[in-house]
Amino acid sequence: MKNASVLATSIGLALIGLGAAATAQAATYVVTTHGNGLGNTQLERIRAAGGTVTAQLPQVGLAIVEGGDGFASAAGAIPGVLSVTRDIQLQWDLPEPEVAPITAEAFMNPPFSGDDDRFFDLQWGHAAVDAAGAWNAGFRGAGATVAVLDSGIYCTHADIAPNLVGGASFVPGETFCNTAGSSHGTHVAGTILASDNAMGTIGVAPQAKLLGVKVLSAATGSGSFSGIIQGIVWAVDNGANVINMSLGIRNGLPRGGPGANEVADLINATKRAIQYANANEVLVVASSGNDARDLDKDADVISFPGQLPGVLTVSALAPEGWALRPDTNLDLLASYSNYGQSAIHFGAPGGDSRYPGNEACQVGPVVQACWVFDLVFSTTQVRNGSSFYSWNAGTSMAAPHVSGVAALVYGKHPGIKASQVESIMRRSADDVGKPGRDAATGNGRVNAARAVGF
């Protein structure tokens, strides 16, 4: 089905175990304290309550604890403990795109630009944000580090390996380097910083460095609040300038109903992690979600993590029939993108499959259905030693364009504050929607060349 390619990157997360009663089997709890984490006396009381601390996060006044039946009530009575909340697993859909992935060897030099990275001319998103204008001005992200919190990275991918400097996994039993399963995180990372290495694609900031932080399973598609919280803190402590979270919950998190108190506690814990990032001058970028929802009017749910304070939230834009008309408008709001003046900070290329029909188009030697070329092309898997590339669409693909532009700004201005980066991006954005801030693109569609001019 045509729409399956768009859904391939629409991160739909469903809550599992929400509000479920604790059992005798050990469960994970997020413990929130009034101060800077658990002191020695509190740790003794935690152990006496049957808890095992698996992570101490004094930076944000949290701890991750494994505990059995009755742990929450016992630990909640410890002086200095604000809340003890059973962690909630998030289940997301990660279908891989139906469009067949291709290798760099399948496509020789591009037909238009003369650039030696073979797939560059398939990256219409880079033209939309004028990435080449920033490169021509001498700025490619050198000196900046971006953490991609996602489903892991194919670490040996030819376009990813040159810029990968480290990573961590907060998914039990999985490393941050994927050898099978989801390619979502690799696709996101490639848009941000694929190396300019005379093959494949190019990232918006091709000299920025990558931290691959796995917070969602490449095998099962599950993740947790505690994983995201730990991933944010780890990224900050390991030198990230930008954190990209191309993830969100389909239909949002409930503001009321069963389990809402637990959700609220876990959201507040996540807010602490984001505040920690902001305080350390780390810019946090997230996708807005793919439900075509007006976030100004829907008071029943929250787009998570996009609508949390301190997060730059990104809507998806796309052309319609770009392969037929390369000069077509690249800034139409994608049919699936969430929107809302109060929620969206920037618009960026996310792709769409709304072009009617299935007739074939050709760009260089690549022949696909015309609508396929309206999706975002980037890095995917490594199979039998070969690096693959393919198309995806979603606000997941829009956020990394913004993160790439942010990396260019951090690279130009070492030591710059996160608020200054946001200000530069806002002042340099192209006002492609209604005059001023609008529901579709917020402050506008990011512009890399103008951003590095500040």
Secondary structure, DSSP 8 states (H G I E B T S, - for coil): -TTHHHHTT--EEEEESTT----SS-EEEEEEESSSS--HHHHHHHHHTT-EEEEEETTTTEEEEEE-TTHHHHHHTSTTEEEEEE--EEEEE----SS--EEGGGS-S-SSS--SSTTGGG-HHHHHTTHHHHHHTT-S-TT-EEEEEES-B-TT-TTTGGGEEEEEE-STT--SB-SSS--HHHHHHHHHH---SSSS---SSTT-EEEEEE-B-TTT-EEEHHHHHHHHHHHHHTT-SEEEE----TT-EESSSTTHHHHHHHHHHHHHHHHHHHHTT-EEEEE--SS--BTTT--SEE-TTTTSTTEEEEEEEE-SSTTT-TTS-S-EE-TT--B-TTT--EEEE-----S----EEEETTEEEEGGGGGSEEEEEEEETTEEEEEEE-SHHHHHHHHHHHHHHHHHHSTT--HHHHHHHHHHHSB--SSSSSBTTTBT-B--HHHHTT-
